[in-house]
Structures are given as structure tokens and as C-alpha cells.
Amino acid sequence: MKKILTLLPFLVIGSMLVAIVGAVTLTPSSGTYAPGSITKINLAALLPIGAPEDSIDGIVIDLSVSGGTVTGYVPPNDPSVDATGNCPDDEMYTSDSVCVLLGKNAGYFSNTDNLGFFNVQWGSAGTATITKTDNNIYIDTVNEDTYIDSGEGGTYNISLYTPTPSPTRTLTPTPSGRLPEAGIEDGGGPIFLGIVIFVFGIFLYKYSSTNYIFSNEK
């Protein structure tokens, strides 16, 4: 980590900054949320395509948040990763940004490595965005290269209406262990019973009418 901190200014100034295919990924990166609600956003590594294997040992996370307020950042719970605040006063976040330097003190970063998480409290209704700035970079101290990872990180719909999933009906097994018949479970049983009673009533009416006619003829 000390090597990364020492070389970082020279890497950024003296090396060729390469725009990359690969990114710090945000989860979730979209969705609909109510104003004032708080969402936990996880960060993970997606290493740059073309970077030499086993070479990325530093990542500068620099995110800008619009439409919400950052309420905290928690670095990865990994003893091989050191985290240093890169915001003003060496803080790891401000109300509208996350800025932290992660450095490996042993080994290198790999795809899907956990990079910590931060919480955002969403503002008023509208669209909120999280952008990776030009200072969001991967650091290769082995070859003294840096890779820019900038652009859209996430887009969120902030709305008073939050869609809720449709309820699902679960059939409860009977004491015998068999699931009830769908018609009975859905209320078809009483309907069928009503039809049977109705038909039986017609039969009785006709039967009694026929007997009455025959008895009068006698």
C-alpha cells in the first residue's frame, strides 16, 4: 500500500491513462426507490481487459452521486486490502461522493473482488445517478500503468410509487399429504355442490309432478 501511495501521483501524471473495458460494478445499478429511503450499494471489481494478469494492486474509487446523499462507506472486510480516504480531510466519502484508495498489501485484485459498499439516502422524486469520474482508476504498479474507469455507474428512478410483486398462492397439503384439487381450493367445490342440488331439485319436482298426475288419473 505504501508503494501505491508513493507512486500514485507519478503514475497519474507520467503514464498513459488508458480508457478500459472493465469496471467497478455497482449492485444494484438501477431500480425504483421511494424518496427518503436508504439503499445499500455493493461495489465489486471487474478488471480491465488487456491488463497483464496479476498486476492490478490498487484501485481508486471515485464516484459522484446526484439525486441522493451518501450516508456512509464501509471498506471490504479483507485483511489483504488497505483502505485510505481520498476525499478532503482524508475522508472516504462526502455527502455526494465516494472517494477511497484500495491497495493490496498481499497479492493482486481479481474479478468480482469485494470493494466494500456505501449507503445512499434518495432525495426527491426524479432520476438519481451515480457516475464514475475520470479519477476512478485501476493501478498497476508492476508495469507502472493506470487504467481509467469512468462513465455511468447506475441510474435510479425515485418515485412515490414503488412496484410491489404480485402475491403468490401456496397450496397447503391435506392431512393425507396430497394437495387439494384446484377446483375445490379455488371455490369450485361450493359451486359444483350448488349445481348438484339444483339438478336434484328439478328431478324431485318432475318426479313429484308425475306422481301427482298419475294419482289423479286413478
Biotite code that builds the C-alpha atoms (Angstrom):
import biotite.structure as struc

atoms = struc.array([
    struc.Atom([0.000, 0.000, 0.000], chain_id="A", res_id=1, res_name="MET", atom_name="CA", element="C"),
    struc.Atom([2.863, 2.362, 0.813], chain_id="A", res_id=2, res_name="LYS", atom_name="CA", element="C"),
    struc.Atom([4.297, 1.776, -2.666], chain_id="A", res_id=3, res_name="LYS", atom_name="CA", element="C"),
    struc.Atom([0.939, 2.657, -4.254], chain_id="A", res_id=4, res_name="ILE", atom_name="CA", element="C"),
    struc.Atom([0.617, 5.884, -2.271], chain_id="A", res_id=5, res_name="LEU", atom_name="CA", element="C"),
    struc.Atom([4.171, 6.870, -3.202], chain_id="A", res_id=6, res_name="THR", atom_name="CA", element="C"),
    struc.Atom([3.812, 6.102, -6.912], chain_id="A", res_id=7, res_name="LEU", atom_name="CA", element="C"),
    struc.Atom([0.225, 7.266, -7.446], chain_id="A", res_id=8, res_name="LEU", atom_name="CA", element="C"),
    struc.Atom([0.964, 10.938, -8.312], chain_id="A", res_id=9, res_name="PRO", atom_name="CA", element="C"),
    struc.Atom([3.691, 9.910, -10.768], chain_id="A", res_id=10, res_name="PHE", atom_name="CA", element="C"),
    struc.Atom([1.574, 7.139, -12.298], chain_id="A", res_id=11, res_name="LEU", atom_name="CA", element="C"),
    struc.Atom([-1.310, 9.501, -12.980], chain_id="A", res_id=12, res_name="VAL", atom_name="CA", element="C"),
    struc.Atom([0.901, 12.272, -14.373], chain_id="A", res_id=13, res_name="ILE", atom_name="CA", element="C"),
    struc.Atom([3.682, 10.343, -16.055], chain_id="A", res_id=14, res_name="GLY", atom_name="CA", element="C"),
    struc.Atom([1.949, 7.275, -17.516], chain_id="A", res_id=15, res_name="SER", atom_name="CA", element="C"),
    struc.Atom([-0.538, 6.958, -20.322], chain_id="A", res_id=16, res_name="MET", atom_name="CA", element="C"),
    struc.Atom([-4.046, 6.801, -18.887], chain_id="A", res_id=17, res_name="LEU", atom_name="CA", element="C"),
    struc.Atom([-5.908, 4.144, -20.842], chain_id="A", res_id=18, res_name="VAL", atom_name="CA", element="C"),
    struc.Atom([-9.691, 4.049, -21.117], chain_id="A", res_id=19, res_name="ALA", atom_name="CA", element="C"),
    struc.Atom([-10.706, 0.480, -20.350], chain_id="A", res_id=20, res_name="ILE", atom_name="CA", element="C"),
    struc.Atom([-13.338, -2.132, -20.964], chain_id="A", res_id=21, res_name="VAL", atom_name="CA", element="C"),
    struc.Atom([-13.915, -3.332, -17.435], chain_id="A", res_id=22, res_name="GLY", atom_name="CA", element="C"),
    struc.Atom([-15.245, -1.505, -14.469], chain_id="A", res_id=23, res_name="ALA", atom_name="CA", element="C"),
    struc.Atom([-16.029, -1.109, -10.829], chain_id="A", res_id=24, res_name="VAL", atom_name="CA", element="C"),
    struc.Atom([-19.536, -2.558, -10.804], chain_id="A", res_id=25, res_name="THR", atom_name="CA", element="C"),
    struc.Atom([-22.423, -1.336, -8.657], chain_id="A", res_id=26, res_name="LEU", atom_name="CA", element="C"),
    struc.Atom([-25.181, -3.601, -7.345], chain_id="A", res_id=27, res_name="THR", atom_name="CA", element="C"),
    struc.Atom([-27.921, -2.570, -7.661], chain_id="A", res_id=28, res_name="PRO", atom_name="CA", element="C"),
    struc.Atom([-27.249, -0.310, -10.632], chain_id="A", res_id=29, res_name="SER", atom_name="CA", element="C"),
    struc.Atom([-30.921, 0.505, -11.277], chain_id="A", res_id=30, res_name="SER", atom_name="CA", element="C"),
    struc.Atom([-34.367, 0.234, -9.735], chain_id="A", res_id=31, res_name="GLY", atom_name="CA", element="C"),
    struc.Atom([-37.258, 2.239, -8.320], chain_id="A", res_id=32, res_name="THR", atom_name="CA", element="C"),
    struc.Atom([-36.997, 3.598, -4.772], chain_id="A", res_id=33, res_name="TYR", atom_name="CA", element="C"),
    struc.Atom([-39.080, 5.846, -2.553], chain_id="A", res_id=34, res_name="ALA", atom_name="CA", element="C"),
    struc.Atom([-37.817, 9.347, -1.672], chain_id="A", res_id=35, res_name="PRO", atom_name="CA", element="C"),
    struc.Atom([-36.017, 9.280, 1.678], chain_id="A", res_id=36, res_name="GLY", atom_name="CA", element="C"),
    struc.Atom([-35.357, 5.540, 1.576], chain_id="A", res_id=37, res_name="SER", atom_name="CA", element="C"),
    struc.Atom([-31.826, 4.207, 2.017], chain_id="A", res_id=38, res_name="ILE", atom_name="CA", element="C"),
    struc.Atom([-30.206, 1.734, -0.382], chain_id="A", res_id=39, res_name="THR", atom_name="CA", element="C"),
    struc.Atom([-27.045, -0.283, 0.182], chain_id="A", res_id=40, res_name="LYS", atom_name="CA", element="C"),
    struc.Atom([-24.896, -0.363, -2.958], chain_id="A", res_id=41, res_name="ILE", atom_name="CA", element="C"),
    struc.Atom([-22.215, -3.027, -3.209], chain_id="A", res_id=42, res_name="ASN", atom_name="CA", element="C"),
    struc.Atom([-19.004, -2.478, -5.154], chain_id="A", res_id=43, res_name="LEU", atom_name="CA", element="C"),
    struc.Atom([-17.054, -5.196, -6.962], chain_id="A", res_id=44, res_name="ALA", atom_name="CA", element="C"),
    struc.Atom([-14.033, -5.314, -9.238], chain_id="A", res_id=45, res_name="ALA", atom_name="CA", element="C"),
    struc.Atom([-14.216, -6.080, -12.945], chain_id="A", res_id=46, res_name="LEU", atom_name="CA", element="C"),
    struc.Atom([-10.613, -5.874, -14.072], chain_id="A", res_id=47, res_name="LEU", atom_name="CA", element="C"),
    struc.Atom([-9.611, -4.109, -17.284], chain_id="A", res_id=48, res_name="PRO", atom_name="CA", element="C"),
    struc.Atom([-9.445, -6.224, -20.409], chain_id="A", res_id=49, res_name="ILE", atom_name="CA", element="C"),
    struc.Atom([-5.884, -6.221, -21.685], chain_id="A", res_id=50, res_name="GLY", atom_name="CA", element="C"),
    struc.Atom([-4.241, -5.587, -18.322], chain_id="A", res_id=51, res_name="ALA", atom_name="CA", element="C"),
    struc.Atom([-1.459, -8.074, -17.549], chain_id="A", res_id=52, res_name="PRO", atom_name="CA", element="C"),
    struc.Atom([-2.515, -10.929, -15.274], chain_id="A", res_id=53, res_name="GLU", atom_name="CA", element="C"),
    struc.Atom([-1.648, -10.460, -11.609], chain_id="A", res_id=54, res_name="ASP", atom_name="CA", element="C"),
    struc.Atom([-0.771, -6.802, -11.960], chain_id="A", res_id=55, res_name="SER", atom_name="CA", element="C"),
    struc.Atom([-3.619, -4.692, -10.532], chain_id="A", res_id=56, res_name="ILE", atom_name="CA", element="C"),
    struc.Atom([-2.793, -3.981, -6.918], chain_id="A", res_id=57, res_name="ASP", atom_name="CA", element="C"),
    struc.Atom([-4.521, -0.645, -6.443], chain_id="A", res_id=58, res_name="GLY", atom_name="CA", element="C"),
    struc.Atom([-7.967, 0.766, -7.204], chain_id="A", res_id=59, res_name="ILE", atom_name="CA", element="C"),
    struc.Atom([-9.037, 4.380, -6.767], chain_id="A", res_id=60, res_name="VAL", atom_name="CA", element="C"),
    struc.Atom([-12.797, 4.523, -6.292], chain_id="A", res_id=61, res_name="ILE", atom_name="CA", element="C"),
    struc.Atom([-14.128, 7.970, -7.179], chain_id="A", res_id=62, res_name="ASP", atom_name="CA", element="C"),
    struc.Atom([-17.920, 8.152, -7.532], chain_id="A", res_id=63, res_name="LEU", atom_name="CA", element="C"),
    struc.Atom([-20.186, 11.176, -7.880], chain_id="A", res_id=64, res_name="SER", atom_name="CA", element="C"),
    struc.Atom([-23.786, 10.873, -6.622], chain_id="A", res_id=65, res_name="VAL", atom_name="CA", element="C"),
    struc.Atom([-26.644, 13.044, -7.898], chain_id="A", res_id=66, res_name="SER", atom_name="CA", element="C"),
    struc.Atom([-30.190, 12.835, -6.528], chain_id="A", res_id=67, res_name="GLY", atom_name="CA", element="C"),
    struc.Atom([-29.210, 11.279, -3.239], chain_id="A", res_id=68, res_name="GLY", atom_name="CA", element="C"),
    struc.Atom([-26.996, 11.690, -0.183], chain_id="A", res_id=69, res_name="THR", atom_name="CA", element="C"),
    struc.Atom([-24.150, 9.319, 0.685], chain_id="A", res_id=70, res_name="VAL", atom_name="CA", element="C"),
    struc.Atom([-24.528, 8.377, 4.353], chain_id="A", res_id=71, res_name="THR", atom_name="CA", element="C"),
    struc.Atom([-21.521, 6.092, 4.703], chain_id="A", res_id=72, res_name="GLY", atom_name="CA", element="C"),
    struc.Atom([-18.922, 3.840, 3.098], chain_id="A", res_id=73, res_name="TYR", atom_name="CA", element="C"),
    struc.Atom([-17.608, 0.548, 4.517], chain_id="A", res_id=74, res_name="VAL", atom_name="CA", element="C"),
    struc.Atom([-14.376, -0.891, 3.038], chain_id="A", res_id=75, res_name="PRO", atom_name="CA", element="C"),
    struc.Atom([-14.022, -4.607, 2.275], chain_id="A", res_id=76, res_name="PRO", atom_name="CA", element="C"),
    struc.Atom([-13.517, -6.895, 5.240], chain_id="A", res_id=77, res_name="ASN", atom_name="CA", element="C"),
    struc.Atom([-10.315, -8.321, 3.813], chain_id="A", res_id=78, res_name="ASP", atom_name="CA", element="C"),
    struc.Atom([-7.004, -8.204, 5.724], chain_id="A", res_id=79, res_name="PRO", atom_name="CA", element="C"),
    struc.Atom([-5.099, -8.126, 2.418], chain_id="A", res_id=80, res_name="SER", atom_name="CA", element="C"),
    struc.Atom([-6.752, -4.831, 1.414], chain_id="A", res_id=81, res_name="VAL", atom_name="CA", element="C"),
    struc.Atom([-5.848, -1.458, 2.927], chain_id="A", res_id=82, res_name="ASP", atom_name="CA", element="C"),
    struc.Atom([-8.301, 1.423, 2.573], chain_id="A", res_id=83, res_name="ALA", atom_name="CA", element="C"),
    struc.Atom([-7.319, 5.112, 2.662], chain_id="A", res_id=84, res_name="THR", atom_name="CA", element="C"),
    struc.Atom([-9.660, 8.079, 2.377], chain_id="A", res_id=85, res_name="GLY", atom_name="CA", element="C"),
    struc.Atom([-9.134, 10.100, -0.803], chain_id="A", res_id=86, res_name="ASN", atom_name="CA", element="C"),
    struc.Atom([-11.756, 12.798, -0.168], chain_id="A", res_id=87, res_name="CYS", atom_name="CA", element="C"),
    struc.Atom([-10.978, 16.149, 1.512], chain_id="A", res_id=88, res_name="PRO", atom_name="CA", element="C"),
    struc.Atom([-9.577, 15.692, 5.025], chain_id="A", res_id=89, res_name="ASP", atom_name="CA", element="C"),
    struc.Atom([-8.753, 12.076, 4.130], chain_id="A", res_id=90, res_name="ASP", atom_name="CA", element="C"),
    struc.Atom([-12.391, 11.057, 4.429], chain_id="A", res_id=91, res_name="GLU", atom_name="CA", element="C"),
    struc.Atom([-13.721, 8.091, 2.434], chain_id="A", res_id=92, res_name="MET", atom_name="CA", element="C"),
    struc.Atom([-16.938, 9.815, 1.428], chain_id="A", res_id=93, res_name="TYR", atom_name="CA", element="C"),
    struc.Atom([-18.770, 13.132, 1.348], chain_id="A", res_id=94, res_name="THR", atom_name="CA", element="C"),
    struc.Atom([-22.487, 13.835, 1.019], chain_id="A", res_id=95, res_name="SER", atom_name="CA", element="C"),
    struc.Atom([-22.283, 13.470, -2.780], chain_id="A", res_id=96, res_name="ASP", atom_name="CA", element="C"),
    struc.Atom([-19.232, 11.288, -3.423], chain_id="A", res_id=97, res_name="SER", atom_name="CA", element="C"),
    struc.Atom([-17.271, 8.191, -2.521], chain_id="A", res_id=98, res_name="VAL", atom_name="CA", element="C"),
    struc.Atom([-13.503, 8.585, -2.835], chain_id="A", res_id=99, res_name="CYS", atom_name="CA", element="C"),
    struc.Atom([-11.214, 5.931, -1.439], chain_id="A", res_id=100, res_name="VAL", atom_name="CA", element="C"),
    struc.Atom([-7.933, 4.275, -2.396], chain_id="A", res_id=101, res_name="LEU", atom_name="CA", element="C"),
    struc.Atom([-7.839, 0.497, -2.012], chain_id="A", res_id=102, res_name="LEU", atom_name="CA", element="C"),
    struc.Atom([-4.437, -1.182, -2.104], chain_id="A", res_id=103, res_name="GLY", atom_name="CA", element="C"),
    struc.Atom([-3.370, -4.800, -1.863], chain_id="A", res_id=104, res_name="LYS", atom_name="CA", element="C"),
    struc.Atom([-0.731, -5.477, 0.781], chain_id="A", res_id=105, res_name="ASN", atom_name="CA", element="C"),
    struc.Atom([-0.506, -9.065, -0.489], chain_id="A", res_id=106, res_name="ALA", atom_name="CA", element="C"),
    struc.Atom([-1.352, -10.413, -3.936], chain_id="A", res_id=107, res_name="GLY", atom_name="CA", element="C"),
    struc.Atom([-3.470, -8.686, -6.583], chain_id="A", res_id=108, res_name="TYR", atom_name="CA", element="C"),
    struc.Atom([-7.089, -7.835, -7.230], chain_id="A", res_id=109, res_name="PHE", atom_name="CA", element="C"),
    struc.Atom([-9.229, -10.349, -9.103], chain_id="A", res_id=110, res_name="SER", atom_name="CA", element="C"),
    struc.Atom([-12.557, -10.154, -10.905], chain_id="A", res_id=111, res_name="ASN", atom_name="CA", element="C"),
    struc.Atom([-15.590, -9.927, -8.595], chain_id="A", res_id=112, res_name="THR", atom_name="CA", element="C"),
    struc.Atom([-13.417, -8.992, -5.588], chain_id="A", res_id=113, res_name="ASP", atom_name="CA", element="C"),
    struc.Atom([-15.463, -7.168, -2.964], chain_id="A", res_id=114, res_name="ASN", atom_name="CA", element="C"),
    struc.Atom([-14.588, -3.445, -2.862], chain_id="A", res_id=115, res_name="LEU", atom_name="CA", element="C"),
    struc.Atom([-16.887, -2.536, 0.024], chain_id="A", res_id=116, res_name="GLY", atom_name="CA", element="C"),
    struc.Atom([-20.265, -0.854, -0.015], chain_id="A", res_id=117, res_name="PHE", atom_name="CA", element="C"),
    struc.Atom([-21.883, 2.519, 0.592], chain_id="A", res_id=118, res_name="PHE", atom_name="CA", element="C"),
    struc.Atom([-25.359, 3.709, 1.550], chain_id="A", res_id=119, res_name="ASN", atom_name="CA", element="C"),
    struc.Atom([-27.379, 6.324, -0.313], chain_id="A", res_id=120, res_name="VAL", atom_name="CA", element="C"),
    struc.Atom([-30.468, 8.104, 1.003], chain_id="A", res_id=121, res_name="GLN", atom_name="CA", element="C"),
    struc.Atom([-32.519, 9.077, -2.029], chain_id="A", res_id=122, res_name="TRP", atom_name="CA", element="C"),
    struc.Atom([-33.779, 12.620, -2.474], chain_id="A", res_id=123, res_name="GLY", atom_name="CA", element="C"),
    struc.Atom([-36.974, 13.911, -4.064], chain_id="A", res_id=124, res_name="SER", atom_name="CA", element="C"),
    struc.Atom([-38.843, 12.188, -6.904], chain_id="A", res_id=125, res_name="ALA", atom_name="CA", element="C"),
    struc.Atom([-36.982, 12.106, -10.202], chain_id="A", res_id=126, res_name="GLY", atom_name="CA", element="C"),
    struc.Atom([-33.870, 10.410, -11.587], chain_id="A", res_id=127, res_name="THR", atom_name="CA", element="C"),
    struc.Atom([-30.775, 9.775, -9.471], chain_id="A", res_id=128, res_name="ALA", atom_name="CA", element="C"),
    struc.Atom([-27.406, 8.864, -10.956], chain_id="A", res_id=129, res_name="THR", atom_name="CA", element="C"),
    struc.Atom([-24.056, 7.555, -9.789], chain_id="A", res_id=130, res_name="ILE", atom_name="CA", element="C"),
    struc.Atom([-21.137, 8.425, -12.068], chain_id="A", res_id=131, res_name="THR", atom_name="CA", element="C"),
    struc.Atom([-17.593, 7.097, -12.098], chain_id="A", res_id=132, res_name="LYS", atom_name="CA", element="C"),
    struc.Atom([-15.338, 10.128, -12.568], chain_id="A", res_id=133, res_name="THR", atom_name="CA", element="C"),
    struc.Atom([-12.103, 10.303, -14.534], chain_id="A", res_id=134, res_name="ASP", atom_name="CA", element="C"),
    struc.Atom([-10.298, 9.802, -11.215], chain_id="A", res_id=135, res_name="ASN", atom_name="CA", element="C"),
    struc.Atom([-11.809, 6.318, -10.891], chain_id="A", res_id=136, res_name="ASN", atom_name="CA", element="C"),
    struc.Atom([-8.815, 4.224, -11.943], chain_id="A", res_id=137, res_name="ILE", atom_name="CA", element="C"),
    struc.Atom([-7.063, 0.888, -11.671], chain_id="A", res_id=138, res_name="TYR", atom_name="CA", element="C"),
    struc.Atom([-3.392, 0.953, -10.711], chain_id="A", res_id=139, res_name="ILE", atom_name="CA", element="C"),
    struc.Atom([-0.732, -1.454, -11.992], chain_id="A", res_id=140, res_name="ASP", atom_name="CA", element="C"),
    struc.Atom([2.436, -0.770, -10.002], chain_id="A", res_id=141, res_name="THR", atom_name="CA", element="C"),
    struc.Atom([4.177, -3.768, -11.583], chain_id="A", res_id=142, res_name="VAL", atom_name="CA", element="C"),
    struc.Atom([4.202, -2.139, -15.007], chain_id="A", res_id=143, res_name="ASN", atom_name="CA", element="C"),
    struc.Atom([3.583, 1.386, -13.719], chain_id="A", res_id=144, res_name="GLU", atom_name="CA", element="C"),
    struc.Atom([0.343, 1.813, -15.654], chain_id="A", res_id=145, res_name="ASP", atom_name="CA", element="C"),
    struc.Atom([-3.059, 3.215, -14.791], chain_id="A", res_id=146, res_name="THR", atom_name="CA", element="C"),
    struc.Atom([-6.418, 2.479, -16.387], chain_id="A", res_id=147, res_name="TYR", atom_name="CA", element="C"),
    struc.Atom([-9.327, 4.922, -16.355], chain_id="A", res_id=148, res_name="ILE", atom_name="CA", element="C"),
    struc.Atom([-12.725, 3.502, -15.458], chain_id="A", res_id=149, res_name="ASP", atom_name="CA", element="C"),
    struc.Atom([-15.167, 6.381, -15.956], chain_id="A", res_id=150, res_name="SER", atom_name="CA", element="C"),
    struc.Atom([-18.782, 6.737, -17.052], chain_id="A", res_id=151, res_name="GLY", atom_name="CA", element="C"),
    struc.Atom([-22.218, 5.740, -15.826], chain_id="A", res_id=152, res_name="GLU", atom_name="CA", element="C"),
    struc.Atom([-22.302, 3.578, -12.748], chain_id="A", res_id=153, res_name="GLY", atom_name="CA", element="C"),
    struc.Atom([-26.020, 3.469, -12.036], chain_id="A", res_id=154, res_name="GLY", atom_name="CA", element="C"),
    struc.Atom([-29.340, 5.160, -12.806], chain_id="A", res_id=155, res_name="THR", atom_name="CA", element="C"),
    struc.Atom([-32.279, 5.023, -10.387], chain_id="A", res_id=156, res_name="TYR", atom_name="CA", element="C"),
    struc.Atom([-35.927, 6.046, -10.527], chain_id="A", res_id=157, res_name="ASN", atom_name="CA", element="C"),
    struc.Atom([-37.015, 7.861, -7.377], chain_id="A", res_id=158, res_name="ILE", atom_name="CA", element="C"),
    struc.Atom([-40.772, 7.688, -7.125], chain_id="A", res_id=159, res_name="SER", atom_name="CA", element="C"),
    struc.Atom([-43.537, 7.785, -4.527], chain_id="A", res_id=160, res_name="LEU", atom_name="CA", element="C"),
    struc.Atom([-44.883, 4.645, -6.170], chain_id="A", res_id=161, res_name="TYR", atom_name="CA", element="C"),
    struc.Atom([-42.775, 1.540, -5.696], chain_id="A", res_id=162, res_name="THR", atom_name="CA", element="C"),
    struc.Atom([-43.988, -1.522, -7.617], chain_id="A", res_id=163, res_name="PRO", atom_name="CA", element="C"),
    struc.Atom([-44.765, -4.470, -5.372], chain_id="A", res_id=164, res_name="THR", atom_name="CA", element="C"),
    struc.Atom([-44.565, -8.072, -6.529], chain_id="A", res_id=165, res_name="PRO", atom_name="CA", element="C"),
    struc.Atom([-47.818, -9.894, -7.217], chain_id="A", res_id=166, res_name="SER", atom_name="CA", element="C"),
    struc.Atom([-48.825, -12.194, -4.345], chain_id="A", res_id=167, res_name="PRO", atom_name="CA", element="C"),
    struc.Atom([-48.411, -15.895, -4.951], chain_id="A", res_id=168, res_name="THR", atom_name="CA", element="C"),
    struc.Atom([-50.794, -18.548, -3.653], chain_id="A", res_id=169, res_name="ARG", atom_name="CA", element="C"),
    struc.Atom([-49.317, -21.598, -1.989], chain_id="A", res_id=170, res_name="THR", atom_name="CA", element="C"),
    struc.Atom([-51.350, -24.811, -1.854], chain_id="A", res_id=171, res_name="LEU", atom_name="CA", element="C"),
    struc.Atom([-51.366, -26.427, 1.575], chain_id="A", res_id=172, res_name="THR", atom_name="CA", element="C"),
    struc.Atom([-51.146, -30.234, 1.615], chain_id="A", res_id=173, res_name="PRO", atom_name="CA", element="C"),
    struc.Atom([-54.096, -32.088, 3.154], chain_id="A", res_id=174, res_name="THR", atom_name="CA", element="C"),
    struc.Atom([-53.530, -34.430, 6.151], chain_id="A", res_id=175, res_name="PRO", atom_name="CA", element="C"),
    struc.Atom([-53.140, -37.280, 3.642], chain_id="A", res_id=176, res_name="SER", atom_name="CA", element="C"),
    struc.Atom([-50.198, -35.429, 2.120], chain_id="A", res_id=177, res_name="GLY", atom_name="CA", element="C"),
    struc.Atom([-51.985, -34.727, -1.163], chain_id="A", res_id=178, res_name="ARG", atom_name="CA", element="C"),
    struc.Atom([-52.521, -31.222, -2.468], chain_id="A", res_id=179, res_name="LEU", atom_name="CA", element="C"),
    struc.Atom([-56.196, -30.233, -2.677], chain_id="A", res_id=180, res_name="PRO", atom_name="CA", element="C"),
    struc.Atom([-57.853, -30.219, -6.053], chain_id="A", res_id=181, res_name="GLU", atom_name="CA", element="C"),
    struc.Atom([-57.616, -26.826, -7.758], chain_id="A", res_id=182, res_name="ALA", atom_name="CA", element="C"),
    struc.Atom([-61.371, -26.554, -8.184], chain_id="A", res_id=183, res_name="GLY", atom_name="CA", element="C"),
    struc.Atom([-62.017, -27.075, -4.501], chain_id="A", res_id=184, res_name="ILE", atom_name="CA", element="C"),
    struc.Atom([-59.185, -24.744, -3.441], chain_id="A", res_id=185, res_name="GLU", atom_name="CA", element="C"),
    struc.Atom([-60.429, -22.012, -5.791], chain_id="A", res_id=186, res_name="ASP", atom_name="CA", element="C"),
    struc.Atom([-64.040, -22.158, -4.562], chain_id="A", res_id=187, res_name="GLY", atom_name="CA", element="C"),
    struc.Atom([-65.204, -24.572, -7.287], chain_id="A", res_id=188, res_name="GLY", atom_name="CA", element="C"),
    struc.Atom([-66.451, -27.046, -4.640], chain_id="A", res_id=189, res_name="GLY", atom_name="CA", element="C"),
    struc.Atom([-69.368, -24.917, -3.394], chain_id="A", res_id=190, res_name="PRO", atom_name="CA", element="C"),
    struc.Atom([-70.328, -24.035, -6.977], chain_id="A", res_id=191, res_name="ILE", atom_name="CA", element="C"),
    struc.Atom([-70.372, -27.690, -8.008], chain_id="A", res_id=192, res_name="PHE", atom_name="CA", element="C"),
    struc.Atom([-72.388, -28.617, -4.916], chain_id="A", res_id=193, res_name="LEU", atom_name="CA", element="C"),
    struc.Atom([-74.899, -25.885, -5.761], chain_id="A", res_id=194, res_name="GLY", atom_name="CA", element="C"),
    struc.Atom([-75.300, -27.253, -9.296], chain_id="A", res_id=195, res_name="ILE", atom_name="CA", element="C"),
    struc.Atom([-75.886, -30.764, -7.940], chain_id="A", res_id=196, res_name="VAL", atom_name="CA", element="C"),
    struc.Atom([-78.559, -29.521, -5.519], chain_id="A", res_id=197, res_name="ILE", atom_name="CA", element="C"),
    struc.Atom([-80.239, -27.520, -8.297], chain_id="A", res_id=198, res_name="PHE", atom_name="CA", element="C"),
    struc.Atom([-80.386, -30.523, -10.664], chain_id="A", res_id=199, res_name="VAL", atom_name="CA", element="C"),
    struc.Atom([-81.599, -32.774, -7.863], chain_id="A", res_id=200, res_name="PHE", atom_name="CA", element="C"),
    struc.Atom([-84.331, -30.267, -7.062], chain_id="A", res_id=201, res_name="GLY", atom_name="CA", element="C"),
    struc.Atom([-85.523, -30.259, -10.690], chain_id="A", res_id=202, res_name="ILE", atom_name="CA", element="C"),
    struc.Atom([-85.571, -34.050, -10.646], chain_id="A", res_id=203, res_name="PHE", atom_name="CA", element="C"),
    struc.Atom([-87.650, -34.127, -7.458], chain_id="A", res_id=204, res_name="LEU", atom_name="CA", element="C"),
    struc.Atom([-90.048, -31.561, -8.857], chain_id="A", res_id=205, res_name="TYR", atom_name="CA", element="C"),
    struc.Atom([-90.593, -33.535, -12.043], chain_id="A", res_id=206, res_name="LYS", atom_name="CA", element="C"),
    struc.Atom([-90.883, -36.794, -10.118], chain_id="A", res_id=207, res_name="TYR", atom_name="CA", element="C"),
    struc.Atom([-93.437, -35.394, -7.700], chain_id="A", res_id=208, res_name="SER", atom_name="CA", element="C"),
    struc.Atom([-95.411, -33.790, -10.564], chain_id="A", res_id=209, res_name="SER", atom_name="CA", element="C"),
    struc.Atom([-95.550, -37.081, -12.466], chain_id="A", res_id=210, res_name="THR", atom_name="CA", element="C"),
    struc.Atom([-96.747, -38.968, -9.410], chain_id="A", res_id=211, res_name="ASN", atom_name="CA", element="C"),
    struc.Atom([-99.421, -36.327, -8.824], chain_id="A", res_id=212, res_name="TYR", atom_name="CA", element="C"),
    struc.Atom([-100.761, -36.675, -12.403], chain_id="A", res_id=213, res_name="ILE", atom_name="CA", element="C"),
    struc.Atom([-100.823, -40.457, -12.157], chain_id="A", res_id=214, res_name="PHE", atom_name="CA", element="C"),
    struc.Atom([-102.635, -40.341, -8.843], chain_id="A", res_id=215, res_name="SER", atom_name="CA", element="C"),
    struc.Atom([-105.325, -38.016, -10.270], chain_id="A", res_id=216, res_name="ASN", atom_name="CA", element="C"),
    struc.Atom([-105.866, -40.250, -13.281], chain_id="A", res_id=217, res_name="GLU", atom_name="CA", element="C"),
    struc.Atom([-106.624, -43.109, -10.982], chain_id="A", res_id=218, res_name="LYS", atom_name="CA", element="C"),
])
